[in-house]
Amino acid sequence: TVAGASYLWQDGSTSATFDVTTSGTYDVDVTLGTCSASDAINVTVNPNPTVNLGVDAALCDGDQIVLNATTAGATYNWQDNSNGPTFTATTTGTYDVDVTVNGCTTNDAILVTFNPMPVVDLGLDATICQGDPLQLDATSPGASYLWQDGSTNATFDVTATGTYSVDVSLGSCSVSD
């Protein structure tokens, strides 16, 4: 911008400024009275890097998830200021990364939730007398159950010698005994 001047850009526009959105050579002629000057600049517009940590994830306590932001030629800045291309999440929280390539930065974030494992303990192996009752109890609040015979109650009444097992599921987390 020069006070009182007129402008002519390579595309024929006459504003004092020109917004660049694509790579190329840009030039302007600036005229003030009978004096004129020209200048040109070659501009390279770098694309923003692409990063996708995936959809929010729900896992079970004790699991882990490796978040991968690997991009050719990039630098990384995770929520804890670490700078590797991957990050291993082991606790519930929001994880985010800035990925920078050629001065251009893109961010992505993911919510990772670690759900508690259900608790089940049917006890030690047992010996009982025929006709004596033995009830196996796998009760865990909010859980679902699947016994060796396909039944789905929280308890199982033993009536014969054998091996008895139960899968207890709480959300997507499951444990057996």
N, C-alpha and C positions, 0 to 999 in steps of 0.2 A: 504494500500500500504506500502510495506517494500522494500527498495532498495535491489536488487539482489535476491529477494525471488521468489518462484514459488507458484502457488495457485491452489487449487482444490475445486470447489463449489459442492454443493449437486447434481447438474444436470450434472456434468462432465466438465463444462466450466473451463477455466484456466486463465481468465483475472483477473487483480487486483481489478476490481470493478464488481458489479452485479446489474443490474437494476431490481427493484421489481415492478411488476404490479398487482399481486394478493396476497391475504392473504395466509399465510403459514409460515412454519419454514424454515429458510435459514441458512446454515452452510458452513464454509470454513475451509480448512486445509492450513496453510501457512508454507512452508518449506524454510529454509535458511541454506544451507550447509547440515549438518546432524541433525540439530535441527528442530523440528516441533511443531506447536501450532494449536489449533482449537478453534473456537468460533461459537456460534449459536445465532440466534435471531428469535423471533416469531413476525411476522408483520401482522397487521390487516389493510386491505385497505378498508376504508369506502367509500360507494358510494356517488356521488354528489347528493345533494337534487334536486328534480324536482320542477320547478316553471314556471307557464305560466299565464301571466296577460291577455292573449287573444290578439285578433287582434286590430289594431288601431281603435279608436272609434270616431264617430262624433255625437254630441248631440246638443241640443238647449240651448241657454242662459237660466239660471234659473234651468236647470236640474243638476244632479250630477251623478257620477258613483262611486261605491265602488269597488276598486281594491283589490282582495283577493289573498294573497300569503300563506295562512295557510298551514303549513307543520308540522307534528308531531315532537316535540322536537327541533324546530328551533328557532333561533334568527333572527331578521330582521333589516335591515338598509335601509330606504327609502331615496330618493333624498334630503329630507329636514332634514335628520338625525333622524326622528322619528323612533320608533322601535316596532310598533304594527304589527299584522299579516295582517291588512287591512289598506287601505288608501282611503279617500274620495276625489275625484278630482272634483273641481268646476270651474276651469279656464283652458284655453287652455295651453297645454304644454306637455313635455315628462316626464313621471313618471317612475322611475325605483326602483328596490328593490334588495338588496343582501340578500339571504336566506342562513343561515349557520346551518349545522347539523354536530355534531361530528368533528368540525374543517374544514369541507369541505363547500365551498361556491359556489353558482350558482347565476347568475344575469339574470333578465329579465326586459324589458322596453316596454312601450306602449305610443303611441302618442294619446292624447285626444284633440279633437277640439270642441270648443263650438261655434256654429253658431248663428248669430243674429236672433231674432224672427222678422218676418215681422210686419209692423205697419199697422193697419187698424182701421178706425173709421168712420162709416157711419153716425154719428151724432145722434142727439136726434130724438125721434119719431116725425113724421111730419103730419100735416093736410094741404091738398091742395084742391083747387077747381077742380072739374071735368074739364078735358081738359087742366089744367095747367101742364107744364112739370116739372118732378122731376127726376134728374139723380143721382143715387147713385154711388159714386166713391171710389173704393177700391185700387186704383193704389199704388203699392209698387214696386220699381225697382227690376227687375229680378224675380218677383214672378209669380205664376200661381194662377188661380181663379176658384172657383166652386160655382155658385149661387144656390139658392134653386130650381130653375127649370132645373138645369143641364148645363146652359150656362157657358162659360168660358172666357168672356171678363172682362176687368178691370172695366168697368162701366156697370150699369144696368138702363134702362129706365123704370120707374114706370108708369103703365097704369091703375092699379086698386087698390082698397083697399086691404090690406093684410099685412102679415109679410114677410119681405125680409131679407135674410141672405146670407152671403158669407164666404167661407173658403179660406183663403189666405195662400199659401204655398211657402216657400223659402227654397229650398233644402229639408231637412227632417223635417224642422220646420214649424208648421202650427198654425194659429190663426183664430178665427171666430168672426164675429160681426153680 
